[in-house]
């Protein structure tokens, strides 16, 4: 991975942290040891967030597998991704989505 790719990824993670802080009032931070030690990009209990900022979105299933591997017991995987000049998207298993909808209805 090139330095510019790492910088773009880190910038995306900071952007998502800011959005979460502004919209939910919850302070979250990047996992600065993720390259060396592994784990999720951001932890937002009970969720394990994998953040992807790319020119194009295409490897969603691989990213979801990465997020699932980063989950501790009881955590739920979520991929948050954004292509260049596009809005952020959230990807999660449908069972998890349905549980969120059921809980909020």
Secondary structure, DSSP 4 states (H G I P E B T S, - for coil): --HHHHHHHHHHHHHHHHHHHHHH-----B-TTHHHH---SEEETTEEEEEEEESS---HHHHHHHHHHTPPTT-EEEEEEEETTS--EEE--HHHHHHHHHHT-
